[in-house]
Every structure is written in structure tokens, then in C-alpha cells.
Amino acid sequence: MATEFDNSLHWGFFLTGTTLTSETGKYVRVSELVLSALRAAGVFSNMVDGIVAPATDKLWLDKNFDPAVLKEWDATGASWVPMTYGRLFGRAAVDKLTVTGGTGNAVVVSQPAGFQADRLYLMTPTADNSGAATINVSGVGTYAVKYGDGADIGPNEFKTGRQAVLFFTGTRFEAVFPLDGLSTAVIAAQASADSAAASALLSQKYAANPEDVEVTPGLFSAFHWYRKSLAIWTNLTNTVAGWIHGSGTKAVLVDADEFGIADSEWSWSLSKVSWANIKAGIASATMTLTNKTIQDAASVSVKSTSNGPLISAESTDAGSTSGPQSELYRNSASPAANDFLGKIIFSGNRSDGTKATYSEIGSRVSDPTLGSVDSQLYIQSYVNNALSAFWFGAGMWHATTGVDPGTGKLNMLEVQQSGTPIRPLVKSASMNLTGLTAVDFTSIPSWAVRVTIALHAVQPSGTDNILVQVGDAGGGVKTSGYASASTVGTSPSTSSAGHVVRSAAASKSTNGTITLERLSSTNDYWVSSHAVADGTGGNSAAGGGSANLAATLDRVRFTLTGANTFSAGTVGISWE
């Protein structure tokens, strides 16, 4: 005999009376007999058998088949489907909805096995919702998510990583434990505490009855509601912590941003402060920082409405070493020549109220090599809206004059004393006179007030005297209007064509200097003096002269009084 029924082969037998006859003896399929017995026992009280489907809220024993098939209406697929173990006994279980994509407001999940209506589902969102939401069950359809009253769920009902319990009605999902209901238990706890005060006899019970033990029918103690509230609060705080941890990051705080605090002045209850409150509190606080580091800050701003010292450093060390000290450390992993280091910036406002940099003090690496480190310091400011910088290295120089002149050297465009430029002595290249009749020295700067001509073994080819003429850019070389004389012994020579230096013999080899000097900075009178000697004959000549130019001197001509040429000699010029 078989140990179990084969529904397609075995039949069940029962009597409709107490006496077995052909009328009272009935046989049916085993499954139909069992289901009928369960209906009679009230388990399947909503089961209807027949060949026509009943209302969709009933179970249907479909006798269009043999054996008959127990079915239920599947609202999801809009069809009658066979009743299975999972559909029958899985209704009280919570099944899992696995999120596979979508957004916080349009979630996509995979279809779970045995997906059906009137069942609880657990879903872990991967994104926050901002308002009304839907869930698309892959291969089935898209369903709205509502509260029990039919309203759309609010923002953040779905929170990344926070599990949500949902009930599927067949046409929509409903949030089972909505966030907007979390305060209900807290309100009930307060109501319970208020009621306890009305009765001294019940106060102890209302205060301390164990959790889930009624004080009176339907009423519970404060401790009961405390435990319920604690459970809800614990869940809430864990949830809120998850929300905070999983929320987006705000890069820049604004004054209106708010933070929750445990307020010591209000028995550690929850209060809020704004970012503006926090900044004001920090600004008014006095704090001492000892060996502290402000790290990874883009900038630190210290503001004051007064003109007193804003930052003060004090050292109480009694030693002889320098202190207190301030350090600007460029902690570069790859230092290189011409890297700029820290700098001090002096800023202010322009006339239109906008911020501007007026001056800077900074440093630059020349050579970072261990054992041969070189650096430069600069001080720069704005002159006529352009940067003007002085640099200090081995020497000192201005940015417009080039590079470091070397140890102990100064490289500037101009040095002044009490507003008057101190000009350097500039020497021009010397010239060989052999075969020439004249040499012109040009491009003498306008600031020159003294010009010195040096002669070495200068010899004319005949009896001409040496002649020095001056000139300017407008009139060229001046060839008349001079008053000059030169004397050897008692023999004078004069000239109005230039500053004359007596030679008067081809055999004379003249050595010495001729000096031209500007009479005053307010005019262009140039006076001359000379003292030369004959290197072969032992005679000497001395004299002087003057001439007035129409403009600033910029050239000097060294020539002869006649048609002779120079047969030998070298001439050089310098100015200052």
C-alpha cells in the first residue's frame, strides 16, 4: 500500500449518512476531500468550487480540471494562479526586494520568487527620494509608493542604506513604518504621564509597570512607553546617523546653516545653532594655542575693526638667541631653482573700493642643492600701476638692471644724494689716431657734467695744434665761437674754432688730459683746461677755454687746427 496519496490515481471515500448505500457512499479526489474538510473546519472558509471563477477575493477550487486545482486571484498578473506552498504560507513572512537600479524617486527591483499581493517586503534603497516615488518590479510592472492613507510618501522616506518595510496591496506599495509616525509613541508617553498625575493610587503603576503590562485595559505605564520610545529613538538615531553619514557633502558653509547641540543650559535638551552663531562665538572667545598646527586650511583670516596689533608674538626666553620667530615653510617634495617661497603681502583698497596688493616681501630659491643652497629676497611695490622690485642675493639689484651683480656689489640705474643723481665714471673705448684727421665721440649722456680726454703719444703730421670741439644733437659739432688759448713756455696759441692744445711740431709726442666741465646745471657753458707734456722734448703746455652750446652736450670731436693728419697716438674719453 502506498505511504502517501497520488492525487491522479487515488480517491477518497466518505458517507453522507450513517448507513452505507449506493446513495450515501461518495468518492472524490483525495485533494478535493482534504480541501473540503479544511473548508468545513473554517480554514478555507472563503473557498468556492465550480467551473466558473468566483469573486477575486475568494479562493477558487477550479473543477475545470481533474483533479480540481485550488487557485487564487493574482492582482499583479491579473489572472487566477494555482495556490502554492509559498503563496499559502509565505504571507506572514517578509520577502526581500533587491534594488537593481533607478533613482530615489523611481526605484527598480528584481522580481522575487512568488511575488504576490497582501505580503510584506523589505527593501534597502540605494538613493534618497525627494518626493513621490514608484517601484518598478522587473517583468511585472510599476507601482506607486503610498502611506496607509493613500498619500504620497514624503522626502527621505527612502534613505540610502536604511531598510524600508513595505506592504504590497496588489496595486501599490505602502510604507509600514513611516517616518512621520515616529513621534506617535513619544506623544502617547507624555499623555500616559499626564494621566498618571490624576491618580496617586495608579501613579506607581503608571510609572513603573513593566513593558507590555497594562495598568488598566488598553492603558500602559510610562516605563512601557519609555521602552517603546527608546526602541523607536534608538532606531531613529541609528537611522539619522546613517542619513548623516550617507548624505552629500557641502563644501562652503553659509550663515543660515544650522547644527544640533545638546544644550547644557536646558538640561541637555536639543537646541540648534547657526553657522553665524558659531563664527560669532569663536570670534569672541579667547584661546591660547600652544604647539598647535592649523593643517590643510586653504587660508586663515584674522579680522579686526581697530588699528592696534592684530597678531602679537611674545618670547620670555632670557637667552641671547633671536626670538620670538616667525617661519614661512614651503614644504615642497620637489624643490627647484626659481621656485618662489613664502611672501608677506601688503594689501589695501583702490579708489573704487576693490582690494589690491600694494607691496610684497618674498623669497625665491636660486639653488636647492644640499651643500650649495642659494636664495634671493625681494621687496616690491607698485609704481604707476607697475611692479618695481629690489632683489637681494650675493649683491643688490633692481629688477630692471638684470641679475645678481655678485658679492658686495650694487647694480642700479641711478644712485642719488639728496635728490641729485650720483653718476658713475664711464670710460669709452680708446681710439688709435694713426692716419686720421679727426675722431668723434658720440652718445655722451645728458647727465654728464665733466668730460675728460686722455692723450697718449699723440703726434700731428705737421705743425697743426690739437683742437677739441663740442656739440649737441640740434646743431652738431660747434666750429666757432670758442675763446681758448694754450701756452708752451712764453709761446701762446689761441683759437675760436675749438679748445686748442699747443703742439706746433711734428716731432712732439703729446701726453696728458684735457678736461671739459659744464659751468652750471642751468646752462650749457662748457669750460676747458689742459695740462700736457711733450714726451720727446720735455716741454709742457697748459691752457683753457670756454664755449656755449645751444642744447645739451652729446658729442666731442678730437681733431687738428689745419689739414694735417695724426701720424701716431691714442686718445680715450670718459665722462661723469
Stockholm file with secondary structure:
# STOCKHOLM 1.0

chainA/1-576         MATEFDNSLHWGFFLTGTTLTSETGKYVRVSELVLSALRAAGVFSNMVDGIVAPATDKLWLDKNFDPAVLKEWDATGASWVPMTYGRLFGRAAVDKLTVTGGTGNAVVVSQPAGFQADRLYLMTPTADNSGAATINVSGVGTYAVKYGDGADIGPNEFKTGRQAVLFFTGTRFEAVFPLDGLSTAVIAAQASADSAAASALLSQKYAANPEDVEVTPGLFSAFHWYRKSLAIWTNLTNTVAGWIHGSGTKAVLVDADEFGIADSEWSWSLSKVSWANIKAGIASATMTLTNKTIQDAASVSVKSTSNGPLISAESTDAGSTSGPQSELYRNSASPAANDFLGKIIFSGNRSDGTKATYSEIGSRVSDPTLGSVDSQLYIQSYVNNALSAFWFGAGMWHATTGVDPGTGKLNMLEVQQSGTPIRPLVKSASMNLTGLTAVDFTSIPSWAVRVTIALHAVQPSGTDNILVQVGDAGGGVKTSGYASASTVGTSPSTSSAGHVVRSAAASKSTNGTITLERLSSTNDYWVSSHAVADGTGGNSAAGGGSANLAATLDRVRFTLTGANTFSAGTVGISWE
#=GR chainA/1-576 SS CCSSCCTTTCEEEEESSSSCCTTTEEEEEHHHHHHHHHHHTTTTTTEEEESSCCCTTSEEEETTSSSCEEEEEETTTTEEEECCHHHHHSTTSEEEECEEEECSSEEEECCCTTCCSSEEEEECCSSCCCSCEEEEETTTEEEEEECTTSCBCCTTSSCTTCCEEEEECSSEEEESSCGGGTHHHHHHHHHHHHHHTTCHHHHHHHHHCCTTCEEETTEECHHHHHHHHHHHHHHHHHHHHHHHHHSCCCSSCCTTCEEEEEEGGGTTEEEEEEHHHHHHHHHHCCCCCSSCCCCSCSCCCCCCSSSSCSSCCCCCCCSSSCCSCCCCCCCCSSCCTTCEEEEEEEEEECTTSCEEEEEEEEEEEEECCTTSCEEEEEEEEEETTEEEEEEESSSEEEGGGCSCCCTTCEECSCEEETTEEECCCEECCCEECTTCSEEEECCCCTTCCEEEEEEEEEEESSSCCEEEEEEETTTEECCSCCEEEEEETTEEEEESSSEEECCCSTTCCEEEEEEEEESCTTSCEEEEEEEEEETTTCCEEEEEEEEECSSCEEEEEEEESSSCCEEEEEEEEEEC
#=GC SS_cons         CCSSCCTTTCEEEEESSSSCCTTTEEEEEHHHHHHHHHHHTTTTTTEEEESSCCCTTSEEEETTSSSCEEEEEETTTTEEEECCHHHHHSTTSEEEECEEEECSSEEEECCCTTCCSSEEEEECCSSCCCSCEEEEETTTEEEEEECTTSCBCCTTSSCTTCCEEEEECSSEEEESSCGGGTHHHHHHHHHHHHHHTTCHHHHHHHHHCCTTCEEETTEECHHHHHHHHHHHHHHHHHHHHHHHHHSCCCSSCCTTCEEEEEEGGGTTEEEEEEHHHHHHHHHHCCCCCSSCCCCSCSCCCCCCSSSSCSSCCCCCCCSSSCCSCCCCCCCCSSCCTTCEEEEEEEEEECTTSCEEEEEEEEEEEEECCTTSCEEEEEEEEEETTEEEEEEESSSEEEGGGCSCCCTTCEECSCEEETTEEECCCEECCCEECTTCSEEEECCCCTTCCEEEEEEEEEEESSSCCEEEEEEETTTEECCSCCEEEEEETTEEEEESSSEEECCCSTTCCEEEEEEEEESCTTSCEEEEEEEEEETTTCCEEEEEEEEECSSCEEEEEEEESSSCCEEEEEEEEEEC
//
